[in-house]
Amino acid sequence: MSQVAIDQPVPDFELPATDGETFRLADYRGRQVLLFFYPKANTPGCTQEGKDFRDLHGEFSDAGTAVIGISRDGVRAQQNFKEKYDFPFPLLSDKEEEVCNLFGVIKEKNMYGRRVMGVERSTFLIDADGVLRREWRKVKVKGHAQEALEAVRAQSGD
């Protein structure tokens, strides 16, 4: 499967999600979808990013946009993370890195002097027709959720 590209349809995918659900992108046709990829549940940056999206969740919903988090963590870790911080959106488990590879977010990182492959914090906005409209790569957490909300509003015409 090739990687996604701006102004191109995003291939349908499905992943195990929190609350015993299975997420299917096709089920969200007719709504915008904001996918945010994060390195690891319960780490400081990922926690803050999730809380920022949580705190703006009502505004994303009002703009007709579903917020979805994705990492390589297992479903149990994702469920614990969701419950601990009361996230109102699903978290998806991509242990096999299929969707991470589709979006090209697996990158070489330097962790304590060692080179490792990990998820580069990234966010993607998919329109109601399933077309990728915007991407943010190498995301810095501070202010990102608000910036994404502004892009969502611009895309939806709100």
Stockholm file with secondary structure:
# STOCKHOLM 1.0

chainA/1-158         MSQVAIDQPVPDFELPATDGETFRLADYRGRQVLLFFYPKANTPGCTQEGKDFRDLHGEFSDAGTAVIGISRDGVRAQQNFKEKYDFPFPLLSDKEEEVCNLFGVIKEKNMYGRRVMGVERSTFLIDADGVLRREWRKVKVKGHAQEALEAVRAQSGD
#=GR chainA/1-158 SS CCCCCTTSBCCCCEEEBGGGCEEEGGGGTTSEEEEEECSCTTSHHHHHHHHHHHHTHHHHHHTTEEEEEEESSCHHHHHHHHHHHTCSSCEEECTTCHHHHHTTCEEEEEETTEEEEEECCEEEEECTTSBEEEEECSCCSTTHHHHHHHHHHHHHTC
#=GC SS_cons         CCCCCTTSBCCCCEEEBGGGCEEEGGGGTTSEEEEEECSCTTSHHHHHHHHHHHHTHHHHHHTTEEEEEEESSCHHHHHHHHHHHTCSSCEEECTTCHHHHHTTCEEEEEETTEEEEEECCEEEEECTTSBEEEEECSCCSTTHHHHHHHHHHHHHTC
//
